[in-house]
Amino acid sequence: MGTGALLRRVRAAPVVFGSIAVVATLALTLLAAGPVYSDAVAVGALRQRLADVPVADTAVAISARVDATELEAFDETVTRMLDQAFGDVARTDQHSIVSAESFELPDQPGERVDLARLAWIDGVRDHVDVVAGSLPGSSGAADDSDAVHVAVHADATTELGLTVGRELTVAPRSGDAEPVRIRVAAVYEVPEPTVPFWTGRERFAVPYTVTPSFRTSTLLVDEPTMTAGVSPRPNVEVVALPRFDDVDLDDVRPLRRSLSRLEGAVETAVVRDGPASTSALEVQTSAPGVLVDSDRALTVARSVVFAVIVQVAVLAAFALVLVAGIGVDARESETNRL
C-alpha cells in the first residue's frame, strides 16, 4: 500500500486510525517509562524506610583505649576506614574523648561513692544550655588558676556540691592518672537529650549514672585538657551517623557488605598503620541488619510495581490488538461495499 492510499484510508476512517495511533503511543511510552517509574518508586520507598529507622539502629560506634599522645593518629585511621566503608553515602562523625579512670570526689558522707569522668565531646556547646559560668575553652572561662576547668550538669550540682567557682582535687581510684585539681567553670542543662547528637552517648546527657555502690557524673572539659594527658590512656569514641537523604539503589548492598566487615577492616588498619597503643577496640552497629531488611523490602516493592506495569502493558497490548481489529473490520467492510 502506497503512502497516498494510506492517507486516503486515514481520512476515510480518522477515528479508527487515530485510536490506533494513540493506543500505540501510550503503550510504547508505558514500556519505556516503566523501568524509570519502578526505580523512582523503589528509591522513594527505600529512603522513607531508612528515614523511619531509629538513628541508633543505623549508627556505627567505634571505640578504643589509646595513649593521649596518639589520639590524632587513631582518629585519622578510623576516619579513613569509615570513608571506605560508607563510600558515597553521606554521614556525620561525632568524636569524644573520655577518661578511662574514674576520679573520686572528696568529702563524701553518703553511702554511695561519688565518682566523675572527664570528657571532651566535639560540638557539645551547640547542644547544651549554659545556666551559669562559661564552658571550658570559652574566652569567658579563662582565669589565673592552674586548675582544669570543668562543666557540671545542673541536676548534679546540688547533690555533689559543685557550684561555679569551686575548686577541689579529685583522685583516680585506679590507673596511671595523677590527682587532678579542677575548677567548676560552668553549669549546663541538656534541653533535648533525644536528638541524634547524643546517639551512642546518652550517658553524657544525664546528670549521673547510679549503681548500688557508685554514682558517676560526667565533667565536661575542653579538648586540649584531654590531649595533654590528664588521662594517660583515655577512651576514644567515634560515632558515625549515616544520612540517607541521597542514598541510591546501588548503594545498599555494597554498604551492607562493607559495614559487616568494618570491625575486621579497622583492626587490620590499626595493626598495619597504628597507633600501636590501641587496645580494647570495639565496633558496634546494627546497620547491616537494617540494610538487609531494607533490601528485602526494596525487592518486594520493585516486584509489586513491576507486576502492575506488566498488567497495564498487557491491557495496552490488548487494546492495541482490539483497535487494530476494528481497523481490519472497517477495511473489510469498505472492500465488500466496493
Number of C-alpha atoms within 10 A of each C-alpha: 5 6 8 9 10 11 12 11 17 14 11 13 14 13 12 18 18 13 17 21 15 11 20 18 13 16 20 14 11 17 15 11 12 19 15 11 16 18 18 15 15 22 20 15 17 23 18 13 16 20 13 8 12 11 19 17 16 20 23 23 22 21 21 19 23 25 20 20 15 16 21 12 16 22 15 13 16 20 16 13 18 22 13 15 20 18 14 13 17 15 17 12 16 20 18 19 28 23 23 22 23 23 24 20 17 14 8 11 8 7 9 14 17 23 23 21 19 25 26 24 19 15 12 16 13 8 17 18 17 18 12 16 18 21 27 24 16 12 9 11 15 13 10 5 11 9 15 20 26 26 28 26 25 20 14 18 16 9 8 17 9 21 20 18 13 11 17 16 15 18 19 20 13 11 12 13 20 15 14 16 15 21 22 26 29 25 26 24 19 17 11 13 18 11 11 15 21 19 22 20 17 13 15 20 19 17 21 19 13 13 9 8 10 15 16 22 24 26 23 27 24 21 16 11 18 23 20 11 16 20 27 21 28 24 24 25 24 21 25 23 22 19 17 16 14 12 18 17 16 9 14 18 15 13 20 20 14 18 24 17 13 21 18 12 18 21 17 12 16 21 13 10 12 16 21 14 17 21 15 9 17 14 18 14 20 15 21 20 15 16 21 15 13 19 17 10 16 23 12 13 19 20 14 13 18 17 12 14 19 15 12 16 18 13 13 20 17 13 17 21 15 13 20 18 14 16 19 13 12 16 14 12 11 12 9 8 7 6
